[in-house]
């Protein structure tokens, strides 16, 4: 199974320029979405701005205070709340598992692609979460600039398994 490996990015300009270099591969766009999600705990506004770069503009609203000029619309912003409630979700896609307490290396984020399906107008890519039994589907389309953008990613924010310590605490 193909893997995508990146490092955590905590600055908007670096995030945007790195993604622009990597946006020709759909798997990279998915990884950048998780990099943005990993910033939610420390800086939700930064995470929001980062996410506006990698999701469809249809999921965004104009915002002059954001470094991207956009902010997430209501449905896309819902996912920020889910990632904030359970930081394990994003961690589970980049190396976190129930056994390791959803820890991951900021210097080596690893995402596994399980399957790719071509849908004519775009792609459906399944990625593995360390906290779920089955691959998680995301849909992407290529924009006029040849950059892959997320168009459907709601399955990402479903829950993950408990750690063994939590399972035994009853």
Steps between C-alpha positions, in 0.01 A plus 500: 500500500640842406600734781523878510753641748522868601595712802269717709476860375392779738527807276240598241743633234710184518189279494362674192828500307576134586149390400522694172817301416333169595141560380548305176457177698160444665649302791708802594190721527350251746818505709498882506141489628624291794794733556245782529287289737801434723525879554144531634581457869764776509355739240151435359513814281824385339352152443190656342713711263714198408194288426360767265805444280433127447119478490271611220418872499135389510565406865637847585384857555694820426679644802739795488661416835612152397844463338335297221222758449252224586355326802327166517126500442262352756516134396880500452544682834307220671801273444727743688272448800526122463881508477510735800272271708713198413857578390546124468308505172763695305782322686358163393566578132867595547634224725285499815339174614313384809810299605734803488245733665453684166852641515676591176829655396469863388812452290361193324126501436408181312171453315410174323294492181289183483321541166439749216193511277467720193155657474541681169469850649722420795645237729385315806795406720479276805755560775568293810445629850691330780179519705252353252455156344422617147644756259347848507378644166572855385415653163715744308486690173768681306446876462588715195854544636557123513477493880308225678240632746284309747132500405360237740672415827225451758597138578833618641346632822334186625626367831799277567555202728582534870849428627555162675514689834159656432355165386604346833361786708142389567 
